[in-house]
Amino acid sequence: MSGKVTAVLWCCLLCPAPAWAGGARDLVITHATVMTASHGTILDGSVWVHDGKIAAVGTSVTVPAGALVIDGGGDTLTPGIIDAHSHAGLDAFGPGVQEVNEMTGPFQPHLRIRDSINTESYEFYQLLAAGQTSQLVLPGSGDITGGQAVALKVKFGRPREEWFIKGAPTSMKTACGETPARVYAAKGVEPSTPEQTSLMRRRAFDETRAYMAEWARYRAAVKAGAKKLVPPPHDLKLEALSGILNGTTLVNIHCHSAESILAELAIAKDYGYTIRTLHHASAAYKVADQVAAAGTGILLVVDWWADSGHAHDNIPWGAAIDRAAGARVAVHGEAITETRHLTQEAGKLIRYAGYTRDEALAAVTLNSAWVLGLEKQIGSLDVGKDADLVIWKGDPLSVYGRVQQVYIDGELFFDVKLPGRGLPREARREP
């Protein structure tokens, strides 16, 4: 374990759940290198957790009576790692039913990916053991509008409803011209070109505007006292798209090429919404000024350069150009093999993009939290935020970093020294 626990831990595997496995008891981690992701790194720092929230951060933190105190022993303490583009827990490539894309039509905004997530998937255990505490799990990119994503915490072993972050904004997964055009061209139906994808999105928004206007007229008439009115028919697809036009839904667009990025920015401007984040954004550096001016974030994989398809335009220095233009940059993993070493992906920003260590960490914590619309709740070690913490032995931004403990909402969910794969719930089982 990364540090010496200075309070009683657990007696044996037959004991009841130890207090430190729950989130109710105060917890103080001391003598750690605290990388806050928001206000620098604190040497020999401490973090106090109370009621699942961060109560204090600094070099001198008062230890409440009865608190569990963990001596960090000089190890590194970071916020929980966040992947803002994940398909974990979905049987996308297995022998079962394909759960990522609903391929019966290019507009599926009313579908919720949360209804397909398997929280018992071993993928989530792998991510938890790699320091992942939160994710945005999205539908795939085969459709123009693939459906609603879900923000969750990797509470492996808990009932699935406890995973979903309450109050998280609705996030919609959409895709720009290239991918839907390729998918539906193979079916022999529209869209079969990127320009048709753009046209169909505009048509859908025109229909949504008319739907919203019809309901606005009905509600105004009801408010004015009109009687015996028949409400307009409900349309779940148009209801979901209405969230984009009225600004209550965060728009996340899978998009690689510069021309498609500009096309999507133009549609957003014409219909009065802001694209929250461009996902992948391989060629965003070519139009970084326009992306930044639109208030749109960039979520990328650092080393997808020299890849096939539309990712081939990515370059290792793209994140530097994006940031210099004023765009918010975060790094994602997407595939389990990348997400498991997301901090190493962030470390590449130091080499290629001139980031500081703190800036690189923010690219997989605080900036990722912004993509989810949860930057005020998670993503950094600040007072009042959720106590999602990871203790590392070695440099977390390098191949030498090893996760020692993971806390979510102040509760221990992984400890490398515990039997039962490091899971407290398994360590408590009878042999």
C-alpha positions in Angstrom: 0.0 0.0 0.0 1.2 3.5 -0.7 1.2 4.7 2.9 1.0 3.4 6.5 -2.5 3.4 7.9 -2.2 4.9 11.3 -5.6 3.8 12.5 -6.8 0.2 12.9 -7.5 -1.3 9.5 -9.2 -4.7 9.6 -8.7 -7.8 11.7 -9.4 -10.6 9.3 -11.4 -11.5 6.3 -14.3 -12.6 8.5 -14.7 -9.2 10.2 -17.5 -6.9 9.3 -16.9 -4.2 6.7 -14.0 -2.0 8.0 -14.8 1.6 8.7 -12.3 2.7 6.1 -14.2 0.9 3.3 -17.1 3.3 3.8 -17.4 7.0 3.2 -18.9 8.1 6.5 -15.8 8.4 8.5 -13.4 11.3 8.2 -10.3 10.6 6.3 -7.0 12.5 6.2 -4.2 11.6 3.8 -0.9 13.2 4.9 2.7 13.6 3.7 1.8 13.2 0.0 2.8 15.1 -3.1 -0.7 16.6 -3.8 -1.3 17.3 -7.5 -4.5 19.4 -7.3 -5.1 19.8 -11.1 -6.4 23.3 -10.4 -4.0 25.2 -8.2 -0.6 23.5 -8.6 1.3 20.8 -6.7 1.7 20.8 -2.9 4.7 19.1 -1.6 4.3 17.3 1.7 0.6 18.1 1.5 -2.6 16.7 3.1 -6.2 16.3 2.2 -9.1 16.0 4.6 -12.2 14.2 3.5 -15.5 14.7 5.4 -18.8 13.2 4.3 -17.5 12.2 0.9 -16.3 15.7 0.1 -13.0 17.4 0.3 -12.9 19.5 3.4 -9.4 20.9 3.3 -6.3 20.8 1.2 -2.8 22.1 2.1 0.4 21.8 4.0 -1.2 22.1 7.3 -4.6 20.4 7.7 -6.2 19.9 11.1 -6.9 16.2 11.8 -10.4 15.8 13.4 -10.8 13.5 16.3 -11.5 9.9 15.3 -10.4 10.4 11.7 -8.6 7.7 9.8 -5.2 9.0 9.0 -3.1 7.6 6.1 0.5 8.5 5.9 1.1 9.1 2.2 4.8 8.5 2.6 5.7 10.9 -0.1 3.6 9.1 -2.7 1.5 11.2 -5.2 -2.1 12.0 -4.6 -4.2 13.1 -7.6 -7.9 13.6 -8.4 -9.6 10.6 -9.9 -8.9 10.2 -13.6 -11.8 10.9 -15.9 -12.3 9.6 -19.4 -14.8 11.8 -21.2 -15.2 9.4 -24.2 -15.7 5.8 -23.2 -17.6 2.8 -24.4 -16.8 0.6 -21.4 -19.4 -1.9 -20.3 -20.9 -2.2 -23.8 -20.7 -5.4 -25.8 -19.5 -3.5 -28.9 -17.1 -6.2 -30.2 -18.2 -9.3 -28.4 -20.3 -12.2 -29.6 -23.5 -10.8 -28.1 -25.9 -8.1 -29.3 -24.2 -4.9 -30.5 -25.1 -2.2 -28.0 -23.1 0.9 -29.1 -24.9 1.9 -32.3 -28.7 1.7 -33.1 -28.3 1.3 -36.8 -31.9 1.4 -37.9 -31.9 5.1 -38.7 -29.5 8.0 -38.6 -31.3 9.9 -35.8 -31.6 8.2 -32.4 -31.5 11.2 -29.9 -34.1 9.7 -27.6 -32.1 6.5 -26.8 -30.1 6.3 -23.5 -26.9 4.4 -23.4 -27.3 4.0 -19.7 -30.0 1.4 -20.4 -27.3 -0.9 -22.0 -24.4 -0.5 -19.6 -23.2 -3.7 -17.8 -21.8 -2.5 -14.5 -20.5 -6.0 -13.8 -18.2 -5.8 -16.9 -14.6 -6.6 -16.0 -13.6 -3.6 -18.1 -14.7 -1.4 -15.2 -12.5 -3.2 -12.8 -9.5 -2.7 -15.0 -10.3 1.0 -15.2 -10.8 1.3 -11.5 -7.5 -0.4 -10.9 -5.9 2.2 -13.3 -7.2 5.2 -11.3 -10.4 5.9 -13.2 -13.2 7.3 -11.1 -15.5 8.9 -13.6 -16.5 8.4 -17.2 -18.7 9.7 -19.9 -20.0 6.6 -21.6 -21.4 7.4 -25.1 -23.2 5.7 -27.9 -21.1 5.1 -31.0 -20.6 7.3 -34.0 -22.5 5.4 -36.7 -25.5 7.7 -36.6 -25.8 11.4 -37.2 -27.3 11.6 -33.7 -26.5 8.4 -31.7 -28.3 9.1 -28.4 -27.8 10.3 -24.9 -24.5 9.6 -23.0 -24.3 9.0 -19.3 -21.9 10.4 -16.7 -21.0 7.8 -14.1 -18.6 6.9 -11.3 -16.8 3.6 -11.5 -18.3 2.2 -8.3 -17.4 -1.4 -9.1 -19.5 -3.9 -7.1 -22.3 -1.5 -6.3 -25.9 -1.5 -7.7 -25.9 0.1 -11.1 -28.2 3.0 -10.2 -25.5 4.2 -7.6 -23.1 4.6 -10.5 -24.9 7.4 -12.4 -24.0 10.9 -11.3 -27.1 12.7 -10.1 -27.7 16.1 -11.6 -25.3 15.6 -14.4 -26.3 17.5 -17.6 -27.7 15.5 -20.5 -25.0 14.9 -23.0 -25.9 14.0 -26.6 -23.6 12.0 -28.9 -23.6 13.1 -32.5 -21.3 12.5 -35.4 -20.2 14.7 -38.3 -20.3 14.0 -42.0 -17.7 11.3 -42.5 -18.7 8.3 -40.3 -22.5 8.3 -40.8 -22.0 8.8 -44.5 -19.7 5.7 -44.6 -22.1 3.6 -42.5 -25.3 4.4 -44.4 -23.7 4.4 -47.8 -22.9 0.7 -47.2 -26.6 0.2 -46.5 -27.5 2.0 -49.7 -29.5 4.7 -48.0 -28.9 8.3 -47.1 -26.7 9.9 -45.9 -24.0 8.6 -48.2 -21.9 11.8 -48.3 -20.7 14.2 -45.7 -22.7 17.0 -47.3 -25.9 15.0 -47.0 -25.2 14.4 -43.3 -25.0 18.2 -42.8 -28.2 18.7 -44.8 -30.1 16.0 -42.8 -29.0 17.6 -39.5 -30.3 21.0 -40.7 -33.6 19.4 -41.7 -33.9 17.7 -38.3 -33.4 21.0 -36.5 -35.9 22.7 -38.8 -38.5 20.1 -37.8 -37.5 20.5 -34.1 -37.9 24.3 -34.3 -41.4 23.8 -35.7 -42.2 21.3 -33.0 -41.0 23.6 -30.2 -42.9 26.5 -31.7 -46.1 24.5 -31.8 -45.7 23.5 -28.1 -44.9 27.1 -27.2 -48.1 28.3 -28.8 -50.1 25.6 -27.0 -48.6 26.5 -23.6 -49.2 30.2 -24.2 -52.8 29.5 -25.0 -53.3 27.4 -21.9 -51.7 30.1 -19.8 -54.0 32.7 -21.3 -57.0 30.6 -20.2 -58.1 29.0 -23.4 -60.3 25.9 -22.9 -60.7 22.6 -24.6 -57.4 22.7 -26.3 -55.8 19.5 -27.7 -52.1 19.4 -27.0 -49.8 18.7 -29.9 -48.5 15.0 -30.2 -45.4 14.2 -28.3 -42.4 13.1 -30.3 -39.6 11.6 -28.2 -37.0 12.2 -30.9 -37.9 15.9 -31.3 -38.2 16.3 -27.6 -34.6 15.1 -27.2 -33.3 17.4 -30.1 -35.1 20.3 -28.4 -32.6 20.0 -25.6 -29.8 20.9 -28.1 -31.6 24.0 -29.4 -32.7 25.3 -26.0 -29.2 24.8 -24.6 -30.0 22.3 -21.9 -28.2 19.4 -23.6 -24.4 19.3 -24.1 -23.5 18.5 -27.7 -20.6 16.1 -28.2 -19.6 15.6 -31.8 -17.3 12.8 -33.1 -15.4 14.7 -35.8 -11.9 14.4 -37.3 -11.5 16.6 -40.4 -11.2 20.3 -40.5 -13.9 20.8 -43.2 -16.4 18.8 -41.2 -15.5 20.7 -38.0 -16.2 24.0 -39.8 -19.5 22.6 -41.2 -20.6 21.7 -37.7 -19.6 25.0 -36.3 -21.6 26.7 -39.0 -24.7 24.6 -38.2 -24.4 25.4 -34.5 -24.2 29.1 -35.2 -27.2 29.1 -37.6 -29.3 27.2 -35.0 -28.1 29.0 -32.0 -26.4 26.4 -29.9 -22.8 25.8 -28.8 -21.0 22.5 -29.4 -19.6 21.5 -26.1 -16.8 19.4 -27.3 -15.3 18.0 -30.5 -14.3 14.4 -29.9 -11.2 13.0 -31.5 -10.7 16.4 -33.4 -7.7 15.1 -35.3 -7.5 18.1 -37.5 -8.8 20.7 -35.1 -5.4 22.4 -35.0 -5.9 23.5 -38.6 -9.0 25.5 -37.5 -8.2 26.0 -33.8 -8.9 29.8 -33.9 -12.5 29.1 -35.1 -13.0 26.3 -32.6 -11.8 28.5 -29.7 -13.9 31.4 -30.8 -17.0 29.3 -30.7 -16.4 28.3 -27.1 -16.0 24.6 -28.1 -13.6 22.3 -26.3 -11.3 19.7 -27.9 -11.1 16.1 -26.7 -8.3 14.1 -28.4 -5.9 11.2 -28.4 -2.4 12.6 -28.4 -0.8 9.9 -30.6 -3.4 9.1 -33.2 -1.2 10.7 -35.7 -0.1 8.5 -38.7 -3.3 6.5 -38.2 -5.6 5.4 -41.0 -8.8 7.1 -42.1 -9.6 10.6 -41.0 -7.3 10.3 -37.9 -4.3 10.5 -40.2 -4.2 14.3 -40.0 -3.6 14.3 -36.3 -0.1 15.4 -35.2 1.6 15.1 -31.8 1.8 18.9 -31.6 -1.9 19.5 -32.3 -2.7 19.9 -28.6 -0.2 22.7 -28.4 -1.7 24.6 -31.3 -5.2 24.1 -30.0 -4.3 25.4 -26.6 -2.4 28.4 -28.0 -5.6 29.4 -29.8 -7.4 29.4 -26.5 -9.3 26.2 -26.8 -9.8 24.0 -23.8 -8.1 20.6 -24.4 -8.7 17.3 -22.8 -7.4 13.8 -23.6 -9.5 10.7 -23.9 -8.9 7.0 -24.3 -12.0 5.5 -25.9 -10.7 1.9 -26.1 -10.0 0.1 -22.9 -6.3 -0.4 -23.9 -5.9 3.4 -24.1 -8.0 4.4 -21.2 -6.1 2.1 -18.8 -3.0 4.3 -19.2 -4.7 7.6 -19.7 -2.3 9.4 -17.5 0.6 8.3 -19.7 -1.3 9.7 -22.7 -1.5 13.0 -20.7 2.2 12.8 -20.1 2.8 13.0 -23.8 1.5 16.5 -23.7 4.6 17.5 -21.7 6.8 16.1 -24.5 5.0 17.3 -27.6 2.8 20.2 -26.4 5.0 21.9 -23.8 2.5 21.4 -21.0 3.6 21.6 -17.4 2.9 18.5 -15.3 -0.1 20.2 -13.6 -1.5 21.1 -17.0 -1.0 17.6 -18.3 -2.9 16.1 -15.3 -5.7 18.6 -15.8 -6.2 17.2 -19.3 -7.4 14.0 -17.9 -9.1 15.4 -14.8 -10.4 18.9 -14.6 -10.7 19.6 -18.3 -12.4 16.2 -18.8 -14.8 17.1 -16.0 -15.7 20.2 -18.0 -16.6 18.0 -21.0 -19.2 16.3 -18.7 -20.4 19.7 -17.4 -19.3 18.6 -13.9 -16.2 20.7 -13.4 -17.7 22.2 -10.2 -18.2 18.8 -8.7 -15.3 16.6 -9.8 -11.9 16.8 -11.5 -9.6 18.6 -9.0 -8.6 18.6 -5.3 -10.6 21.6 -4.2 -12.6 22.2 -1.1 -16.3 21.2 -1.6 -15.7 18.8 -4.5 -16.3 15.1 -4.4 -13.5 13.2 -2.7 -12.5 11.1 -5.7 -8.8 10.4 -5.0 -6.0 8.3 -6.3 -2.7 7.5 -4.5 0.1 6.6 -6.8 3.5 5.1 -6.2 5.9 6.5 -8.8 5.2 9.2 -11.4 1.5 8.9 -12.5 2.3 10.6 -15.8 4.8 8.0 -16.7 5.0 4.2 -17.3 6.3 3.9 -13.8 3.2 5.1 -12.0 1.3 2.5 -10.2 -2.1 3.0 -8.5 -2.1 2.1 -4.8 -5.5 3.2 -3.6 -8.7 4.6 -5.2 -11.4 6.5 -3.3 -14.7 7.6 -4.8 -16.8 9.9 -2.7 -14.4 9.3 0.1 -15.0 5.5 0.1 -12.2 3.1 -0.7 -12.9 1.1 -3.8 -9.4 -0.3 -4.6 -6.3 -1.1 -2.6 -3.5 -2.9 -4.4 -2.5 -4.6 -1.1 -5.8 -6.2 -0.4 -6.6 -9.8 -1.3 -9.5 -10.3 -3.7 -8.1 -8.2 -6.6 -7.7 -5.2 -4.4 -11.4 -4.9 -3.9 -12.6 -4.3 -0.3 -15.9 -6.0 -0.9 -14.0 -9.2 -2.0 -11.5 -9.0 0.8 -14.4 -9.1 3.3 -15.8 -12.4 1.9 -15.4 -15.6 3.8 -12.6 -17.8 2.4 
